[in-house]
Amino acid sequence: MNVKIPRGTQDILPEQVKLWQWIEAKVRHITKKYRYEEIRTPIFEHTEIFQRGVGDTTDIVQKEMYSFQDRGGRDLTLRPEGTASVVRSFVENKMFGHPNQPIKLYYMGPMFRYERPQSGRYRQFVQFGVEALGSADPAIDAEVIALALEIYQAVGLKNLNLVINSLGDIESRLKHREALINHFKPRIGEFCKDCQSRLEKNPLRILDCKVDREHELMKTAPSILDYLNEDSQEYFAKVRQYLDQLGVEYTVDPTLVRGLDYYNQTTFEIMSSAPGFGAITTLCGGGRYNGLVEEFGGPETPGIGFALSIERLIAAMEAEQVEVAFDDQLDFYIVALGDKAKDYSVKLLADLRNNGFSADRDYLDRKMKAQLKSANRLNAKYTIIIGEDELEKGEVQVKNMESGEQKEVKLAEFIDVVQQWSK
Ligand code: HAM
């Protein structure tokens, strides 16, 4: 039996889960401020959703999907990203007819990509993403970017670089596409097999090739920014104007093409510039995908969104040595000595919990010293010490673990007394 965890996955142990939950709480708080509502879609979808949504020529679809047939012969895929599923659900549930437009959604959950694992790259990772559907106002592009940045700032990150680009509308993209084909075609033989097949199908993908990154033609490739028509130029200028108004710093990088096919107009990534952060510096990526809803059979609906993985966000926090103070105190720990005291503690423990306190006790019949150690390790605010003598007198000793002060409390009044303390 293979008892090891699958490659590229990780157990998130209770100590780390505290950090995850702290981050998740920040994320939910921020999305609420911006009025994004949570959507939960299935972990697997029909494979076609990603082939059509993410694009046949992308690395994700060609190399990285966990695809399988179920017992009914259906072709299914563990979701490699969230946008295609959200758009599928948007169309299927006719959200375009909902009165609160634009529809602003967010999701947080596991995604799966068969990639070569390395620091910051997993085969199962958790993405938080937002999608705003139904508005082609450049102000919402700025809103989505600001939301992404706010999340990183809220968890204490400082070394962030926002990079933006415009891929233009369909007309601009077609002109740029032609220019790219003319640029690469004469020397396409010098490029990798993937690039050769990308040339006619999707030449923009060549710019994103990891194998031929250093080829001289890459540096002289026609820039999309020179092919933007007037509308696209105006749109991009507006996005930048709004970012400026928000005081958001950015660099424009015309080579930022993103690894998914559905993008047009605005694209962006946020990178970590923290010293010591791994080789993969991209924390987050997103952009506009006008036309994707139509691809899924819905009415013409513009959309924009982004996604980030919690794993990379945590890696950036580690690189920047962000300290987080968790509120993980236990209210009471019961130290019971002797059978009668132990029997009594069963009910006392339940009473404490029923009154809203967090409480635990010793279950290993340990000596007093070891039980007190547990109380300390579990960060208990108070330790209740019950011995046979105390029980006979109808009272318990309660020790304030911070001040060291110890008090006798009558059992009959116990809950009333401790409730007063917690006020
Ligand atoms: P993406 O660039 O493929 O875009 O992924 C977004 C983010 O997911 C990355 O920046 C990174 O933080 C994280 N990520 C991706 N692959 C891995 C991995 N193997 N291990 C750890 N983290 C990873 C999308 O997925 C688009 N759906 C984003 C989007 C939403 N665009 C518009 N709406």
Residues whose N, C-alpha, C, O or C-beta is under 5 A from the ligand:
A	BS01	HAM	E81 G82 T83 R113 E115 G120 R121 Y122 F125 G129 V130 T282 L283 C284 G285 G286 G287 I304 G305 F306 A307 L308 S309 E311 R312
